[in-house]
């Protein structure tokens, strides 16, 4: 009886873990337990932090290092901003990745922004991300949360386009299309870092599993 019930609890844990995705860690940090990465909740922090306005240079689409006051930048400037960003006690931020062996087009979920657009937020191809920027916080007792300052426009990804290093990869949040573009274009940037920021993360599934084990231990003692 004990082994059978434990197996059912284990199955429940697997199911809940598969469904869990985003955890609000507070302080503007959102953890994705599927990709094991942490996002800034602010999808245009280069603007809201004042960085873009303070470092604005060049006109839109004028070169890889151009920075616009609204947060858009050339690819080189975007890489520099993300690599030098310090937030929440962490200084290992970067641009979102296109993933291994990136592909192009709609419904591409192998990259981090594609995974966010389609899997986490449930948006569909040829629609704007602004249709849904909210998610259910998988933290125990969490409610509905939203990303902020999300732009329905192109966002730079961290990888160059290998056949032509004058281009880099980007993801259009206005329609869910992953593509390449010249590094001189002015696009937005969304910072991400590897791993969780919670020192002792306790997902709802793990809490349920631990509680169930304690209950089962009591059941076993009753039948001994």
Secondary structure, DSSP 8 states (H G I E B T S, - for coil): -HHHHHHHHHHHHHHHHHH--EEEEETTEEEETTTTEEEESBTTHHHHTSHHHHT-BS-TTS-TT-B-TTS-B-HHHHHHHHHH--BTTB---EE----TT---EES--SSHHHIIIIIIS---TTS-GGG--EEE--BTT--EEE-BS--SSEEEEEEE-TT-TTEEEEEETTTTEEEEEETTS-BB--EEEES-S-TT--BHHHHHHHHHHHHHHHHHHHH-
